[in-house]
Amino acid sequence: MIETFELGDVVEMKKEHPCGNKNFEIIRVGADVKIKCTECGRIIMLPRRKFQKDAKKVVKTKE
């Protein structure tokens, strides 16, 4: 479970996307978190609580 994350960070999720990728870029932060698959570009919106539970680690932070 990750606590600190910001807009533009790339996170690794526990479950992989159907395209086979586990890395997602955070594109919206609020009560819900919107993430975009870095492989195929699909966008997924998750409740913040579920996102924090399912994210393993921050792979790359925004510069």
C-alpha positions as CSV (number, residue, x, y, z in Angstrom):
1,M,0.0,0.0,0.0
2,I,1.5,3.3,-1.0
3,E,0.7,6.6,0.8
4,T,2.5,9.2,-1.2
5,F,2.0,9.7,-4.9
6,E,1.6,12.7,-7.2
7,L,0.2,13.6,-10.6
8,G,2.6,12.3,-13.3
9,D,4.1,9.5,-11.3
10,V,4.4,6.0,-12.8
11,V,3.3,3.3,-10.4
12,E,3.5,-0.5,-10.6
13,M,0.2,-2.3,-9.8
14,K,-0.3,-5.7,-8.3
15,K,-2.5,-7.0,-11.2
16,E,-1.4,-6.5,-14.8
17,H,-3.6,-4.9,-17.5
18,P,-5.0,-7.3,-20.1
19,C,-2.2,-6.0,-22.5
20,G,0.4,-7.5,-20.2
21,N,1.7,-4.3,-18.6
22,K,1.9,-3.5,-14.9
23,N,3.0,0.2,-15.1
24,F,0.5,3.0,-15.1
25,E,0.8,6.8,-15.1
26,I,-1.3,8.9,-12.7
27,I,-3.3,11.5,-14.7
28,R,-5.8,12.6,-12.1
29,V,-5.8,12.7,-8.2
30,G,-8.7,13.3,-6.0
31,A,-11.4,11.2,-4.4
32,D,-10.9,9.0,-7.4
33,V,-7.5,8.3,-9.1
34,K,-7.3,8.1,-12.9
35,I,-4.5,6.1,-14.3
36,K,-3.3,5.4,-17.9
37,C,-1.6,2.3,-19.1
38,T,1.9,3.1,-20.3
39,E,1.8,0.4,-22.9
40,C,-1.6,0.7,-24.7
41,G,-2.9,4.1,-23.4
42,R,-6.1,2.8,-21.8
43,I,-7.5,4.9,-19.0
44,I,-8.9,3.4,-15.8
45,M,-10.6,5.3,-12.9
46,L,-10.4,3.8,-9.4
47,P,-11.5,4.9,-6.0
48,R,-8.5,6.3,-4.1
49,R,-8.8,3.6,-1.4
50,K,-8.7,0.8,-4.0
51,F,-5.8,2.4,-5.9
52,Q,-3.7,2.7,-2.7
53,K,-4.4,-0.9,-1.9
54,D,-3.6,-2.2,-5.4
55,A,-0.5,-0.1,-6.1
56,K,2.8,-1.9,-5.2
57,K,5.3,1.0,-5.6
58,V,6.2,4.2,-7.4
59,V,8.4,3.3,-10.3
60,K,9.2,6.8,-11.6
61,T,8.4,10.2,-10.1
62,K,7.6,13.3,-12.0
63,E,10.7,15.5,-12.6
